[in-house]
Amino acid sequence: MISDEQLSTMSLADLRVLQDKLGKRILALASEEKQEAIKKVRGLIEAYGIDTKAIFGRAAHKGSADASVAKRAVEPKFRDPETGKTWTGRGMTPKWLVGKNRDDFRITAEAA
């Protein structure tokens, strides 16, 4: 451990080097501890046969980084007849639809 007296004698450059080393060590240690905690929790879930719904309120998706934010595919609602490009109606309006009547480009059940 570095004492306050030792720190007070260090130059700014030396303190910045130390800060960088400490930051890297903190990140590495935090990552190791997080992985160990995950391992323990998974072990307990398996040992007691706990369903993830009991903990998180819905099924966790295996292989997903964040199971609580599962994305769903959305069917397109609009189609550009010239290019065939489609738009779901979410996000920014595509250039081919800006300033035009959306109903003229709406995909109907019989057109799909």
N, C-alpha and C positions, 0 to 999 in steps of 0.2 A: 504494500500500500504506500502511496506517495503522501508524504506529510504536507501540511500547509506551508511549512518552511521551505521544503524542496520546490514546491510550486512557485513560491514567490521569487525564487532565484532563477527560474527558467525564462528564456527569451520568448518573445511572441511567436517566432518561427517554431521553436521547440514545443510550445503549448499547442500550436495548430497541428503539428505532427502527432502529438499525443492525442489530441481531440479526434483526429482522423482514425487512429488506431483503436481508440475506445469505441468510436461509433461503429466500426466494422465488427469489433468483438461483441458489442451489445446486440447487433443485428444477428450475428451468427448464433449466439447463445439463445436469443429469443426464438429463433427458428428451430433450434434443437429442442427447446422446452415445449414448443407448440407441437412438434411432431411426436414427442413422447406423450403429451397429453392426449393427442388424437389416438395414439396406439392404445392407451389405457382405456379410453372411452369405448373404442371399438371392441376391446376385450370384454369389457363389462356388458356391452350390448349383446355380444355373442353368448357370453356365459349365462346370462339370465333370459335369453331368447326374447329380448325386447324388440318390438316393432318400432321402426322410426316414426310412425304416425303417433305413437304414444308420447314421443318426445317433442317432435316438431309440428305435429298437427296435420301433416300430410306426408305422403310417401316421398322418400328421398330417391332421386334418380341416380342409379349407379353410373359412375363415370363423369358426372357433371361437376364442374368446379363449384357451382352454387346451386344446390338442388332446390332452394326455395324460390329461385327465379327461373322456372322452366318456361321457355318460349314456345308459343304455338304458331303454327303456320297459318297465315291469313289468306283467304281466297281474294284474288284481285277483283275489284269492282268496276274498274274502268279500263278500256282498251283503245289504243290509237290505231285506227283502221289502216293508216298508211304504213306504219312500221311494225305493228303487232305488239308494241310495248304495252305493258300493263302497269296499273297502279292500284294499291289496296285501299286508297283513301286515307292512309295514315302517313304522317310525316309531311314534308314539303310537297307542294303541288308540282308535278313535273312540267317542264317548259312547254311540252306539246299540249297541255291542258290549260295553261294560264290564260285568263281572259276569255275563255270559251265556256259555253253552257255544258256543264258536266253531264246532264241527262243525255246529251247527244253521244256521249262516249261510254255510257253505263252498259255493263255487261248484263244482259238479261238471261233468264234461265234457258230460253230456247236458243240463244246465240252461243251459249257456252257449250 
